[in-house]
């Protein structure tokens, strides 16, 4: 499922988790987190062509609205994170700006 979603143009990296799925032939819930997509994505549209069963249903709902990039001009500088200090074992930073940036050009990443 994750590989199929990541093959869609402009989606980028994802986190995918499955739960409430004791018997996949009966029911499963999937959570998809977009790690690199900037802004608010359109809801995923299910393809029902392979869906079998008399009461088979697929529903898609947005849990968290996407956000636009925020400027971080003026770096490097001291950054204060509220409400408290960050813990590197619980803080995630990701995005192309962390791994493939060019000095003097705008890059972005997510914390």
C-alpha positions in Angstrom: 0.0 0.0 0.0 2.8 2.4 1.0 4.8 1.7 -2.2 1.7 2.2 -4.4 0.9 5.6 -2.7 4.5 6.8 -3.0 4.5 6.1 -6.7 1.9 8.9 -7.2 3.6 12.0 -8.6 4.4 14.7 -6.0 3.4 12.6 -3.0 6.9 12.1 -1.6 7.7 10.0 1.5 4.9 8.6 3.7 4.3 6.8 7.0 1.6 4.2 6.7 0.2 2.2 9.6 -2.5 -0.5 9.7 -4.7 -1.1 12.7 -8.1 -2.6 13.6 -7.2 -5.4 11.3 -7.5 -8.9 12.9 -8.9 -10.3 9.6 -8.0 -8.3 6.5 -10.9 -10.0 4.6 -13.3 -8.3 7.0 -11.9 -4.9 8.0 -8.7 -2.8 8.2 -8.0 0.8 9.0 -4.9 2.5 7.4 -3.4 5.8 8.6 -1.3 7.7 6.0 0.9 10.6 7.0 2.5 12.7 4.2 6.0 13.5 5.3 7.1 15.7 2.5 4.0 17.0 0.8 3.6 20.8 1.3 0.2 22.3 1.8 -3.2 20.7 2.0 -3.6 17.6 -0.3 -6.9 16.7 -2.0 -8.5 13.6 -0.4 -7.3 10.2 -1.8 -9.9 8.8 -4.2 -10.3 5.0 -3.8 -10.3 2.7 -6.8 -13.2 0.3 -6.3 -12.4 -2.0 -9.2 -10.9 -4.7 -7.0 -13.2 -4.3 -4.0 -15.3 -7.4 -3.3 -18.2 -8.3 -1.0 -21.8 -7.4 -0.6 -21.2 -4.7 2.0 -17.7 -3.6 1.0 -17.0 0.0 1.6 -14.0 2.4 1.5 -14.0 5.7 3.3 -11.4 8.4 3.3 -11.2 11.2 5.9 -8.7 13.9 6.7 -7.4 13.7 10.3 -5.1 16.8 10.1 -5.2 19.7 7.6 -2.0 20.3 5.6 0.0 23.4 6.3 1.9 25.8 4.0 5.7 26.3 4.4 6.8 28.9 6.9 9.8 31.1 6.3 12.9 30.4 8.4 15.1 33.2 7.0 18.0 34.5 9.0 19.4 31.1 10.0 21.6 29.9 11.6 20.3 31.3 14.9 19.1 30.1 18.2 15.7 28.5 18.0 13.3 28.2 20.9 10.6 25.5 20.7 7.5 26.0 22.8 6.1 24.7 25.1 9.4 23.2 26.1 12.8 21.9 25.1 12.9 19.3 22.3 14.0 15.8 22.9 16.0 14.4 20.0 14.5 10.9 20.6 10.9 12.4 20.1 11.5 15.1 17.5 11.4 14.4 13.8 12.9 16.7 11.2 12.5 15.6 7.5 12.5 17.0 4.0 14.7 17.6 1.1 16.1 20.8 2.6 18.0 18.7 5.2 19.7 16.5 2.7 20.0 18.3 -0.6 20.4 22.1 -0.2 22.5 24.6 -2.0 24.0 27.6 -0.2 22.1 30.8 -1.1 19.0 29.0 -2.4 15.8 28.5 -0.6 15.2 25.0 0.9 12.6 23.6 3.2 12.1 20.9 5.8 9.6 20.0 8.4 10.0 19.7 12.2 
